[in-house]
Amino acid sequence: MSIRFTTKARKGVVAMAVVAGLALGVAACGGGGEDDKKPEASSSTSRGNGSDPSAQENQADEPLVELRGSNGLLLQISSAQRDAGGFVTVNGTLKNDGADSVVIPAALSGNETEIVRNGRSLGGATLVDSKSKKRYYVLRDTDGRPLTTAGFSTVKAGESLSVFMQFPAPPEGTAEVTFQLPTFASGTIQISG
């Protein structure tokens, strides 16, 4: 018996394989407890453009921006890289800066039914291009899963989790966008590449 795939089915299989591989890279954390503090204002730090280090190497560099969220969570964005494929990958670290374990707020997934159905993620993140007056949402695969870190539920006190999000790329002339994630302060980041 031979199996034949249509072009659409092959793309779906490839997308599922990519997402499955990314999901395996996400570490699950245990713990509990939730605190309802409001997000603090962001403090941004600029960083010079050097060579294009990998996502892991970028984690040690000074972040593009630090955003405070609820419950003592801190998001440090280390890079926003434009790809030739027409998308932007934002890399960073989600850290529990508090003294207690934090349950990741469901609001980080956003409120779109298709994304929420796939579990906890950073699917609620957006990039805002004020120059073109456009908002860019996290990309999804053919099954509606967001192309972002997913599958985490809690972060223990002092722990960090490497995170990523992929968005459609703004026009070539746009290098500065505002990053937004529910429950976190907004911050301006520079797109490189």
Protein Blocks (a to p, Z undefined) as FASTA:
>chain_A
ZZdddfklmmmmmmmmmmmmmmmmpccdededddfddcdddddddddddddddfklmmmm
ccfbdcddehhiacddfbdcddfkopacdddddddfbfbdcdddfklnojafklmmnopa
fklgccddfknopacdddddfkopacddehiabdcehiacddddddddddfklmbdcddd
ehiacdddddeZZ
